[in-house]
Amino acid sequence: MKKLLLTIILFWITGYSYSQLTNAEVYSFEIGDVLQTKRTSGGTPGYLYELDTIVNKVVGSGIVTYTIQRHTVFIGPVSSETPSVETLVVNNLSSAANHYLYVSCLPPIDSSYTDLCGQGIDQRKSDWDTSCFEPPMWISTLHEGLGGPYYSIVDYSNLLDLNYELIYSNTVQWGPCGSYFDVVVGMEEEITEEFTVSPNPASKELLINGIGDEFETRFSIINSHGKLIRTAYLINSSIDISELEMGIYYLKLETDTSIEILKFIKV
């Protein structure tokens, strides 16, 4: 009995054996699931945030098709915001889900565990080998029910430092987990005083002060939740806001040379 108890304790300490997640396990989304990711922008200072909401799910024979409403925001020297609708098709449901593999002289190590949010994690990472010259370190993770692969790569020889991570999820199966990045807070940090709007608060029309005629200016109106309300080209330095609901908004002005963000109140 003591020997059996010792065996159980040792198994609990060392963890369970490696279990590779299948496509069906990794991409088991439900309508209403929300996922937010963050990634480096590939050499440009700043970060790219993607907020994905599952809006439709169609199950076929050995295949699942998801419709995703995506809100992409880049926070950096020149910030941008793009809404889109994406389609994710998952087939070979019983097959092992693919990792992000980075070719290097380091052999991979596979492991699996359960994270603090209760999700099963399938992880592959590089093993350290002193025979490599400045070996790149990389790690790829697949999350049960939350997609992937997410990865981190540091390669000094090729001057690469890439990161793609899941930072927040609010799903039917797992519930809220992680830290949500508030797009509005990011925009607050980008607000400029070079241009102004008047009157502010306004009820019918906004006048943009400081915009010259040498560049064509595109404007976007974003509400306090980060949702894009309207986008068009500026005419006569004024914008009709009479149809907007009362509240706080952000006005993004884009020319060929700059992007400026202003804040206004609709009353």
N, C-alpha and C positions, 0 to 999 in steps of 0.2 A: 504493500500500500504506500509506504514511504517512497519507494522507487518510482511508482506511478505519479505521485504528487510532485516529485522533483522533476520528472519529465515534463509535466504540464507547466510548471513554473518556468523551466528553461525555454519551452516553446513560446510562452507568453512574453518573456524578456526579449528573445531574438526576433519575434514577429512572425507573420505567416509567410509562406512561400510566394514567389512571384506569380502574379495572375494578370495576364495580358487582357485588356479590355477589348471588346468587339465594337464594330461600328454601331450596332444596335444599342449597346450600353453607353457609348460616348455621346451619341447624337439622339438621345431619347428626350426630345423637347416636347413641350405641350403649349397649346395656344395660351398666350398671356405671359409666357416666360420672358424675363428681361435679363440681358447679359451686357456688361460693360467691360471693354478691354482698353488697354493702354499700350502703345508701342512707340519706340523711337522712330524718328522720321528718316533714317538712312543717311545720316551725315549732316542734315540741317538741324540747327538748335531748335528744340521744342519737342512737343509730344502730340501724338495723334490719338484721340479718344473716339471709340465707336460704341454707340449705345444701340443694341439690337433688341427688338421686340418681335416675338413670334406671333404673327397675325393669322396664319392659316397652316393647316397640316393635312396632307392627303396621303393615306396609306394604301399602297398597292401590293402586288404579289412580289415580295422580296425587295421592295423599294419604298422609301418614304420621301416625300417632297415637302419642304417647308418654304413658306413665304415670310420674308423678314423685312420689317420696316427699320431701316438703319439711319441713324443720325450721327454724322461724322463731324468732329470738331478738331481743328488743329490749333494748338496754343503755342505760339512762337513769335519770332520777329514780325512775320506777316501772317496773322491769324485768318482762318477761314472756317466756313460751316457749310455742310452739304447734306441735304436729305436725299434718300434713295430707297428703292425697293429691290431687295435681292432675293434670289432663289437658291436654295440649297437642296441638292438631290443626293440622297444617301442610299447606296445599293450595297450588295454583298454584306448584308446585315450580320451574318454569322461570322464573317472574316475579322481578323484582328485589325484594329484601327491603326492607321499609319502614323508614325512619329515624324517629327522634323529631324532629319539626319544631316549632320554637318561632317563633310569628309575631312578626316584628319588622320594623323598617325596614332591617335589614341583609340583603343578598343572601347566599345560601349559597355556599360553596366546597366542591367535591367533590375527594377525593383517595383514594389507596389505597397501601398499603405493607405490608411484612412486619415484624411486631414481633419483639422479642427471643426470644419463645417459638416463633418460626417460623410463626405464624398469619397468614393474610391478613386485613388490616383494610380495611374500607370505611368511610370517614369523611366526614362532612358537618359543616361548622361555619360560623359567621357571619363575614362579611367586615367589616373595620373601615371605618366611613364617618363622617368627622367632621361630616357634615351632620346626623347623628342627635343628639338631646339625650340624654345618658347612655345610650348604646346598650347593649342587653343582649348579653352574650357567651354563646354556647351552642355545644355540640359534641355530636355524636351519632356513635356507632361501632357497627358490626356486625362480629362476630368470626367468621371461618371455622370452622365446627364447634363454636362456643361460644355461639351465640345473640346476643341483643340485641333492640332497640337499648339500649345503655348511654349515659348522657348526663350532661352537666354544664351548669347554667344559672346565670348570675349576672345579675340584672336589678335594678339599683338603683332604678329608677323605681317598680317594683311590689314592692320589698322581697322579692325571691325569691332564694334561694340553694339550689338543688336539685342533688343528686348521686346517681347510681346507677351503680355500677361493679362490674365483675367483678374480684374480688381473688384468686381461687384456682380452679384447675381441675386435675383428675386424670383425664384421659380416655384412652380406648383409643387414639385417633389421635395425640394430642399429648403425652400423659404429664403429669407434674406440672409446674405452672407457677404462680408467684405466691406469696402469703403466706397460709396458712390461719389463720383466726381461731379460736382455741380457746375454745369456749363456756364451758368450766370455768374458764379464767383470768378471763373476764369475770364469772363468778359469784363468784369469790374476792373481787373488788373490791367486791361488793355485800353481803358477809356482815355481819350485824349482831350486836351483843352485847346488844341489848335483851331478846331472848328466849334461852332456853337449852334444851337437851335433856338428859335423864338417863335411864338411865346412858349414858355415852358413852366407850368403845365399848359396844354393846348387842348382845344376841343374839336376844331375843324381842319386846321391847316398848320403845317410846320414850315418855317422858313429856315433854310440852311445858310449860315453866315460864314464866309471865308472860302467858299468854293469858287474857283476860277473857271473861265470858259475854255482854257487850253486843253482840258482833258474831258473825255466822256466819263460820266460818273454813274455807276450802278449802285443802287441802294437795296438793303434788305432790312426788314422789320422783324425783330425776334421778341417773343414775349418773355415774361419773367421765369417761365419754365424751360426756356431754351428752344421753344418750337418756332420754326420759320413761319411767319404769317404772310409775308408778301415780298416779292423781289421784282424790280423793274429799273428802268433808267430814269435818272433825275431830269426833270424838265423845269426850266425857269427857277431853279433853286428852291422849289416848294414841293410839298407832299401832302396830298389829301388824306387825312386820318379820321374823317368823320364817321366811317363805318367801323372803326376799331372799338372794342369794348373798353370800359374804363380800367386803368391799371398802369403798371410800369412796363416800359418797353426799351429795347436797345435798337439803335439805328446804326447799321454798318454801311459805310460809304467806301466804295472801291473805285480806284482809277488805275491806269496802267503803271503807276509809280508808287501807290500807297494804299493802305487800308486804315480807315479811322472808325472808331466806335464811339457813339454818343448815347446818352441816356435821356429819355423824356417820359413825361407822365401824361396820359390821356384822361381828360375829365369830361 
